[in-house]
Amino acid sequence: MKFEELDEKMKKVYAKVRTLDDFYWYIEDHQILGIHKKSGMRIRIRIAGSREEADKLAQEKDVGIDLFVIPGKGTFYVNNGAFIMSLKFLRPTIQDIADHIVWAGFKVVDEDGRLKQEDIYEYLGGRLIEHLKQGMINGKDYVFWQFYKCKYCNKYIDIDNFARHMRKHGEDVKEWGEERYEVLEISFVDKKVYNKFGEEIPLDNFTEEAQDFIKDSFEG
């Protein structure tokens, strides 16, 4: 396959995404595949001739996230978890997807005699769809943050205060070869904290340090 042999529609779609450097880009079998560089998560972009064709293809679930580009200028909706849209919405939608793939921890493993840190990521697709519905903007309306659920006091502690808090329980986290966090959303709009399912987490469920951090975030 040569780039010059691609049809004009595929070239037009590819031109919209090729400068999004959070992904490795591949073109094959009449589709564009994007592999998120940090998490390995896959998105698949296909061209459909109509909304009806896109709706039908959206029922065929595959690993990863599906996006369908259809003719027209003002179409954007979600069907069965797939994004169906006019071409002008493609680039900002992929940027939004990348913003909702968030680091959630790590595990140190042996790899051929050396230690390798394997990072863990979460795709917060439910929050993405809710943010799109509400027209919310990352960095202005909300921020994602990593919190650890303390096994001693059963409360959440933010990642910045995590090591200090665990020392109070006699734990030295530098001895840990694995850490897993819950990614929570701090909403500046309604001054609340939500989990990935959109459920509010009351401030009483956080340690004092984390409560101070959250309150400072709201004021900031």
Salt bridges, closest charged atoms under 4 A:
GLU8 OE2 - LYS11 NZ 3.82
ASP62 OD2 - ARG42 NH2 2.99
ASP62 OD2 - ARG44 NH1 3.34
ASP66 OD1 - ARG44 NE 2.65
ASP66 OD1 - ARG46 NH2 3.77
GLU111 OE1 - ARG114 NH2 3.22
GLU111 OE2 - LYS116 NZ 3.60
GLU122 OE2 - ARG180 NH2 3.93
GLU122 OE1 - LYS196 NZ 2.95
GLU171 OE2 - LYS151 NZ 3.50
ASP172 OD2 - LYS174 NZ 2.61
GLU175 OE2 - LYS174 NZ 3.36
GLU185 OE1 - ARG127 NE 2.78
GLU185 OE1 - HIS131 NE2 2.96
GLU200 OE1 - LYS192 NZ 3.76
GLU209 OE2 - HIS165 ND1 3.28
GLU209 OE2 - LYS168 NZ 3.02
